[in-house]
């Protein structure tokens, strides 16, 4: 598979790193010499310095025999033009474009159905806002997302000493909870991702990822000793694209809201866009301002500025003032291993959302979704099993999955089933798998061969 990536920023760099590690043929195009040098020094990919919207540069990169074009620069306009030129030079090349400006939201379908015929429009900021909204209502959740068109959820929960399942072995869940038992997909312990087996025991401070039907989420959370608590008030630090999208969403939900924004002109724009939200001009990391605005009285503080250091500082400040529910936007992957050690656990990342959206399309055919967790150290993969697959029509205990991977659940006729060794996957079933990073390549190879993914 040959893939051209236009844009060598954080998203371009990380998706190139990911694809190169999976032996994809990757070419990266960017006008920034420093960004190109960084990729050339760090990754085993071809790098071209130039504009990804230039026909000459795209032809030089070999666009005519390229399988996928990923246009992920910080400029929506460059991304659109790159797809337009690709559509003229190589109509069969699959096109993915990152388009973030909300002014384009109403035209996403037109971009797909008309010229430039973009196969997938990626707006990770919309996904980040959706994730933030879900995290708000589940105080104990550090991560949350959907499968099967929203019918199945995955949730990451940090367990306290008093959690009812602490000290239990997974093999004993059936006797304790019956068919309502939590479906544990992964355990993160001491910053290590563990694919659980029946003999594993749940320990205090484990970060446990479970999967359940969306309609049973509240009931499943109670097994962990957690109750869903709808929020009534929120403080948003940062009135950029994500902050604005989130504020509009929360206004519609009837949440009492304040936004702190450092740019005075942006404050004026926000005051014209919002209806009931209070807009404050100031430094979100200013402790005096926090105290004056009674930040500790809010149900949640969300820090979504474009500066990672500011976001971390704001969340620490909010926690110090007694806010229990804080959500932090982080862009740099290198920060992830450090955050939990300083108490920053509810983290969202537009970059990771973009990578997940892209991987879903790069892993062709029957991969329906591909979601990274813990800074890309683990992945949930949702797929459809085919008639020709060696995974179908035989008990799971007779199938050799790569070490570090597990079949999490089977969805058949909208019924979610917890698999056992005797479970049998039928053709057409949706299956959700989890794998640690080093097992993903082996798992994809197995799925590619057995499930005709390519």
C-alpha positions as CSV (number, residue, x, y, z in Angstrom):
1,X,0.0,0.0,0.0
2,X,1.4,3.4,-1.0
3,X,0.3,6.4,1.0
4,X,1.1,10.1,0.5
5,X,0.7,12.3,3.6
6,X,0.4,16.1,2.9
7,X,1.5,17.8,6.1
8,X,4.4,17.0,8.5
9,X,2.9,18.5,11.7
10,X,1.9,16.5,14.8
11,X,-0.8,14.6,13.0
12,X,1.2,14.0,9.9
13,X,4.3,13.0,11.9
14,X,2.5,10.5,14.1
15,X,0.4,8.9,11.4
16,X,3.6,8.5,9.3
17,X,5.4,6.9,12.2
18,X,2.5,4.6,12.8
19,X,2.2,3.5,9.1
20,X,5.9,3.2,8.6
21,X,6.1,0.8,11.6
22,X,3.5,-1.3,9.9
23,X,5.6,-1.6,6.7
24,X,3.4,0.7,4.6
25,X,5.1,2.7,1.8
26,X,4.8,6.3,3.0
27,X,5.7,9.6,1.4
28,X,5.4,12.9,3.4
29,X,5.1,16.3,1.7
30,X,5.5,19.6,3.5
31,X,6.8,23.1,2.8
32,X,8.5,23.5,6.2
33,X,12.1,22.4,6.0
34,X,12.4,21.8,9.7
35,X,9.4,19.6,9.8
36,X,10.6,17.6,6.8
37,X,14.1,17.2,8.4
38,X,12.5,15.9,11.6
39,X,10.6,13.2,9.8
40,X,13.6,12.4,7.6
41,X,15.8,12.0,10.6
42,X,13.3,10.0,12.7
43,X,11.3,7.8,10.3
44,X,11.9,5.4,7.5
45,X,9.8,7.3,5.0
46,X,10.4,9.3,1.8
47,X,10.2,13.1,2.4
48,X,9.5,15.8,-0.3
49,X,9.9,19.5,0.5
50,X,7.2,21.4,-1.3
51,X,3.5,22.2,-1.4
52,X,1.1,19.3,-1.2
53,X,-1.4,21.3,-3.3
54,X,1.0,21.6,-6.2
55,X,0.4,19.3,-9.2
56,X,4.1,19.2,-9.9
57,X,4.9,18.1,-6.4
58,X,2.1,15.5,-6.3
59,X,3.3,14.1,-9.6
60,X,6.9,14.0,-8.3
61,X,5.6,12.0,-5.3
62,X,3.9,9.5,-7.7
63,X,0.2,10.4,-7.0
64,X,-0.9,8.4,-10.1
65,X,-0.1,5.0,-8.5
66,X,-0.9,6.0,-4.9
67,X,-3.6,4.1,-3.0
68,X,-4.4,6.8,-0.4
69,X,-3.8,10.6,0.0
70,X,-4.0,12.0,3.5
71,X,-4.2,15.8,3.5
72,X,-3.6,16.8,7.2
73,X,-1.9,20.2,7.1
74,X,-3.1,22.9,9.5
75,X,-4.7,24.7,6.6
76,X,-8.2,23.5,5.5
77,X,-7.7,25.3,2.2
78,X,-4.4,23.5,1.3
79,X,-6.0,20.2,2.3
80,X,-9.0,20.9,0.0
81,X,-6.8,21.9,-2.9
82,X,-4.6,18.9,-2.5
83,X,-7.7,16.6,-2.8
84,X,-8.9,18.6,-5.8
85,X,-5.6,18.2,-7.7
86,X,-5.4,14.6,-6.7
87,X,-9.0,14.1,-8.1
88,X,-7.8,15.5,-11.4
89,X,-4.5,13.6,-11.6
90,X,-5.5,10.3,-10.1
91,X,-9.3,9.8,-9.7
92,X,-8.9,6.3,-8.2
93,X,-6.7,7.4,-5.3
94,X,-8.7,7.4,-2.0
95,X,-8.7,10.9,-0.4
96,X,-8.9,11.8,3.3
97,X,-8.8,15.4,4.3
98,X,-8.7,17.1,7.7
99,X,-11.1,20.1,7.7
100,X,-11.6,21.8,11.0
101,X,-13.3,25.2,10.4
102,X,-16.9,25.0,11.4
103,X,-17.8,27.1,8.4
104,X,-17.3,24.0,6.3
105,X,-19.5,21.7,8.4
106,X,-22.5,22.0,6.2
107,X,-20.5,21.1,3.1
108,X,-18.9,17.8,4.2
109,X,-21.4,15.8,2.2
110,X,-20.9,18.0,-0.8
111,X,-17.2,17.5,-0.6
112,X,-17.8,13.7,-0.7
113,X,-20.5,13.6,-3.4
114,X,-19.2,16.3,-5.7
115,X,-15.7,17.5,-6.8
116,X,-13.2,17.0,-5.2
117,X,-14.8,13.7,-4.1
118,X,-13.2,13.4,-0.7
119,X,-13.8,9.9,0.6
120,X,-13.5,10.8,4.3
121,X,-13.6,14.3,5.8
122,X,-11.8,14.2,9.2
123,X,-12.7,16.7,11.9
124,X,-11.1,15.4,15.1
125,X,-12.4,18.4,17.0
126,X,-16.0,17.2,16.6
127,X,-14.9,13.8,18.0
128,X,-13.0,15.5,20.9
129,X,-16.1,17.6,21.8
130,X,-18.3,14.4,21.8
131,X,-15.8,12.7,24.0
132,X,-15.6,15.6,26.5
133,X,-19.4,15.7,26.7
134,X,-19.5,12.0,27.5
135,X,-16.7,12.3,30.1
136,X,-18.5,15.1,31.9
137,X,-21.4,12.9,33.0
138,X,-19.3,10.0,34.2
139,X,-17.1,11.3,37.0
140,X,-15.0,8.2,37.4
141,X,-14.4,7.7,33.6
142,X,-11.0,8.6,32.2
143,X,-11.9,7.5,28.6
144,X,-15.1,6.8,26.8
145,X,-16.1,6.0,23.2
146,X,-18.5,4.2,20.9
147,X,-18.7,1.1,18.7
148,X,-21.5,-0.3,16.4
149,X,-22.9,3.1,15.6
150,X,-23.2,4.1,19.3
151,X,-24.9,0.9,20.4
152,X,-21.8,-0.3,22.3
153,X,-19.5,1.8,24.6
154,X,-16.0,1.3,25.9
155,X,-15.1,3.1,29.2
156,X,-11.9,3.4,31.1
157,X,-12.3,3.6,34.9
158,X,-9.7,4.2,37.6
159,X,-10.5,1.9,40.5
160,X,-10.4,3.0,44.1
161,X,-9.9,0.8,47.2
162,X,-13.6,0.6,47.8
163,X,-14.5,-0.5,44.3
164,X,-16.7,-3.7,44.6
165,X,-14.6,-5.7,42.0
166,X,-11.2,-4.9,43.6
167,X,-9.6,-8.2,44.7
168,X,-11.7,-10.4,42.3
169,X,-10.4,-12.6,39.6
170,X,-11.9,-12.2,36.2
171,X,-12.8,-15.9,36.2
172,X,-15.1,-15.3,39.2
173,X,-17.1,-12.5,37.6
174,X,-19.7,-14.9,36.1
175,X,-20.5,-16.4,39.6
176,X,-20.7,-12.9,41.1
177,X,-22.6,-11.0,38.4
178,X,-24.0,-13.6,36.0
179,X,-24.8,-12.3,32.5
180,X,-24.5,-8.7,33.7
181,X,-20.8,-9.2,34.4
182,X,-18.4,-6.4,33.2
183,X,-16.6,-7.3,30.0
184,X,-13.0,-6.3,30.8
185,X,-11.0,-5.6,27.7
186,X,-7.8,-4.2,29.2
187,X,-6.1,-3.3,32.4
188,X,-3.5,-0.5,32.8
189,X,-1.3,-1.1,35.8
190,X,1.8,0.9,36.6
191,X,1.6,2.4,33.2
192,X,1.7,-1.0,31.5
193,X,-1.1,-2.2,29.3
194,X,-2.3,-5.8,30.2
195,X,-4.6,-7.9,28.1
196,X,-6.4,-9.8,30.8
197,X,-7.0,-13.5,31.2
198,X,-9.3,-15.3,33.6
199,X,-6.6,-15.7,36.3
200,X,-5.9,-11.9,36.5
201,X,-7.0,-10.2,39.7
202,X,-8.3,-6.7,39.8
203,X,-6.1,-4.4,42.0
204,X,-6.7,-1.0,43.5
205,X,-5.6,1.9,41.3
206,X,-5.9,-0.2,38.1
207,X,-7.3,1.6,35.1
208,X,-9.8,-0.8,33.7
209,X,-11.3,-0.7,30.2
210,X,-14.7,-2.4,29.9
211,X,-17.2,-2.8,27.1
212,X,-21.0,-2.8,27.4
213,X,-24.2,-2.1,25.6
214,X,-25.0,1.6,25.7
215,X,-28.4,0.9,27.3
216,X,-26.7,-0.9,30.1
217,X,-23.9,1.6,30.8
218,X,-25.5,3.1,34.0
219,X,-26.2,-0.4,35.4
220,X,-22.6,-1.6,34.6
221,X,-21.1,1.5,36.2
222,X,-22.9,0.7,39.4
223,X,-21.0,-2.6,39.5
224,X,-17.9,-0.4,39.8
225,X,-19.5,1.7,42.5
226,X,-20.0,4.7,40.1
227,X,-23.2,6.7,39.5
228,X,-23.8,8.9,36.4
229,X,-24.2,12.5,37.5
230,X,-25.4,15.0,34.9
231,X,-23.5,18.3,35.2
232,X,-25.2,21.6,35.8
233,X,-22.3,24.0,35.6
234,X,-19.0,24.1,33.7
235,X,-16.0,26.4,33.2
236,X,-14.2,26.3,29.9
237,X,-10.6,27.6,29.6
238,X,-9.9,28.5,26.0
239,X,-12.4,29.9,23.4
240,X,-10.9,28.5,20.3
241,X,-12.6,26.0,17.9
242,X,-12.9,23.2,20.4
243,X,-14.0,25.5,23.3
244,X,-16.6,27.2,21.0
245,X,-18.0,23.9,19.8
246,X,-18.2,22.6,23.3
247,X,-19.9,25.7,24.6
248,X,-22.6,25.7,22.0
249,X,-23.2,22.0,22.7
250,X,-23.5,22.7,26.5
251,X,-25.7,25.7,25.9
252,X,-28.2,23.4,24.0
253,X,-28.0,21.0,27.0
254,X,-29.0,23.7,29.4
255,X,-25.6,23.8,31.3
256,X,-24.7,27.0,33.2
257,X,-21.5,28.1,31.5
258,X,-18.5,30.4,31.7
259,X,-15.6,30.7,29.2
260,X,-12.2,32.3,30.0
261,X,-10.3,33.5,26.9
262,X,-7.0,35.4,26.8
263,X,-7.6,37.1,23.4
264,X,-9.8,40.2,23.7
265,X,-10.9,40.1,20.1
266,X,-11.9,36.5,20.4
267,X,-13.9,37.3,23.5
268,X,-16.0,39.8,21.4
269,X,-16.5,37.1,18.7
270,X,-17.7,34.6,21.4
271,X,-20.0,37.1,23.0
272,X,-21.8,37.5,19.6
273,X,-22.0,33.7,19.0
274,X,-23.1,32.6,22.5
275,X,-26.5,33.3,24.0
276,X,-26.4,32.6,27.8
277,X,-22.7,31.9,28.3
278,X,-20.6,34.3,30.4
279,X,-17.4,35.4,28.5
280,X,-14.5,36.4,30.6
281,X,-11.3,38.0,29.3
282,X,-8.2,36.9,31.2
283,X,-5.5,34.3,31.8
284,X,-7.1,30.9,32.6
285,X,-4.1,29.9,34.7
286,X,-4.4,33.0,36.9
287,X,-5.2,31.7,40.4
288,X,-6.7,35.0,41.5
289,X,-9.2,35.0,38.6
290,X,-10.1,31.3,39.4
291,X,-10.9,32.3,43.0
292,X,-12.8,35.4,41.9
293,X,-15.0,33.4,39.6
294,X,-15.6,30.7,42.1
295,X,-14.1,28.0,39.8
296,X,-14.4,25.4,42.6
297,X,-18.2,25.7,42.5
298,X,-18.4,24.3,39.0
299,X,-19.2,20.6,38.4
300,X,-16.4,20.4,35.8
301,X,-13.4,22.5,34.5
302,X,-12.4,21.9,30.9
303,X,-9.1,23.3,29.6
304,X,-8.8,23.3,25.8
305,X,-6.4,26.1,24.9
306,X,-3.9,25.5,22.2
307,X,-1.0,25.3,24.7
308,X,-0.5,22.0,26.5
309,X,1.5,23.5,29.4
310,X,-1.3,26.0,30.1
311,X,-3.9,23.2,30.0
312,X,-2.0,21.1,32.5
313,X,-1.4,24.0,34.8
314,X,-5.1,25.0,34.7
315,X,-6.2,21.4,35.5
316,X,-3.8,21.2,38.4
317,X,-4.9,24.6,39.7
318,X,-8.6,23.5,39.5
319,X,-7.9,20.3,41.4
320,X,-6.0,22.2,44.0
321,X,-9.1,24.4,44.5
322,X,-11.3,21.3,45.0
323,X,-12.7,20.6,41.5
324,X,-13.0,16.9,41.2
325,X,-13.9,16.7,37.5
326,X,-11.3,18.2,35.2
327,X,-10.7,17.5,31.5
328,X,-7.5,18.4,29.8
329,X,-6.6,18.8,26.1
330,X,-3.2,17.5,25.2
331,X,-1.5,17.5,21.8
332,X,2.0,16.1,22.5
333,X,2.2,12.3,22.8
334,X,5.4,12.6,24.9
335,X,3.3,14.0,27.8
336,X,1.0,11.0,28.1
337,X,3.2,8.8,30.4
338,X,3.7,11.7,32.8
339,X,0.2,13.0,33.2
340,X,-1.2,10.2,35.5
341,X,1.7,10.7,37.9
342,X,0.7,14.3,38.5
343,X,-3.0,13.6,38.8
344,X,-4.1,14.6,35.2
345,X,-6.2,11.6,34.1
346,X,-9.1,12.8,32.0
347,X,-7.3,13.7,28.8
348,X,-8.5,14.4,25.2
349,X,-6.4,14.7,22.1
350,X,-7.4,16.0,18.7
351,X,-4.3,14.4,17.3
352,X,-5.2,10.9,18.6
353,X,-8.8,11.4,17.3
354,X,-7.4,12.2,13.9
355,X,-5.1,9.2,13.9
356,X,-8.0,6.9,14.8
357,X,-10.1,8.3,12.0
358,X,-7.3,7.8,9.5
359,X,-6.5,4.3,10.6
360,X,-10.1,3.2,10.1
361,X,-9.7,4.1,6.4
362,X,-6.1,2.9,6.0
363,X,-7.1,-0.5,7.3
364,X,-9.3,-1.3,4.4
365,X,-12.3,-3.5,3.8
366,X,-14.0,-4.7,6.9
367,X,-12.4,-2.6,9.6
368,X,-15.2,-0.3,10.8
369,X,-13.3,1.5,13.5
370,X,-9.9,1.7,15.0
371,X,-9.5,3.5,18.3
372,X,-6.2,4.1,20.1
373,X,-5.9,4.4,23.9
374,X,-3.2,5.3,26.4
375,X,-1.2,7.4,23.9
376,X,-1.4,4.7,21.2
377,X,-0.1,1.9,23.3
378,X,-3.3,-0.1,22.7
379,X,-6.0,-0.3,20.1
380,X,-9.6,-1.3,19.9
381,X,-10.4,-2.7,16.4
382,X,-14.0,-3.2,15.2
383,X,-14.5,-5.4,12.1
384,X,-16.9,-7.7,10.3
385,X,-16.1,-11.5,10.1
386,X,-16.4,-12.9,6.6
387,X,-17.5,-16.4,5.3
388,X,-14.0,-17.1,4.1
389,X,-12.4,-16.3,7.5
390,X,-10.7,-18.9,9.6
391,X,-12.1,-17.2,12.6
392,X,-15.7,-18.2,11.8
393,X,-17.5,-21.4,12.5
394,X,-15.1,-22.8,15.1
395,X,-14.7,-22.4,18.8
396,X,-12.5,-19.5,19.9
397,X,-10.3,-21.8,22.0
398,X,-9.2,-23.4,18.7
399,X,-8.0,-20.1,17.2
400,X,-4.5,-18.8,18.0
401,X,-4.7,-15.0,18.5
402,X,-1.4,-13.1,18.7
403,X,-0.1,-12.7,22.2
404,X,-1.2,-9.4,23.6
405,X,-4.6,-9.4,21.7
406,X,-8.1,-10.5,22.7
407,X,-11.5,-10.8,21.1
408,X,-13.5,-8.5,23.4
409,X,-17.1,-9.1,22.2
410,X,-19.3,-10.4,19.4
411,X,-22.3,-8.4,18.1
412,X,-24.9,-10.5,16.3
413,X,-28.3,-9.1,15.4
414,X,-27.8,-6.2,17.7
415,X,-27.1,-8.6,20.6
416,X,-23.8,-8.1,22.4
417,X,-22.2,-11.3,23.6
418,X,-19.3,-11.8,26.0
419,X,-17.2,-14.5,24.3
420,X,-15.9,-17.6,26.0
421,X,-13.7,-20.4,24.7
422,X,-16.7,-22.2,23.3
423,X,-18.1,-19.2,21.5
424,X,-18.3,-19.3,17.7
425,X,-18.1,-16.3,15.4
426,X,-20.6,-16.5,12.6
427,X,-20.1,-14.9,9.1
428,X,-21.4,-11.3,9.2
429,X,-20.9,-10.9,13.0
430,X,-19.3,-7.6,14.2
431,X,-16.3,-8.4,16.3
432,X,-14.4,-6.0,18.6
433,X,-10.8,-6.9,19.4
434,X,-8.2,-5.2,21.6
435,X,-4.4,-5.4,21.2
436,X,-1.4,-3.9,22.7
437,X,0.8,-1.9,20.4
438,X,3.4,-4.6,19.6
439,X,0.6,-7.1,18.8
440,X,-1.3,-4.9,16.4
441,X,0.9,-5.6,13.4
442,X,0.6,-9.4,14.0
443,X,-3.2,-9.1,14.5
444,X,-3.6,-7.0,11.4
445,X,-1.6,-9.6,9.4
446,X,-3.8,-12.4,10.8
447,X,-7.0,-10.4,10.0
448,X,-5.6,-9.5,6.5
449,X,-5.0,-13.1,5.6
450,X,-8.0,-14.6,7.3
451,X,-10.6,-11.9,6.9
452,X,-9.7,-10.5,3.5
453,X,-9.1,-7.1,4.9
454,X,-7.1,-6.1,1.9
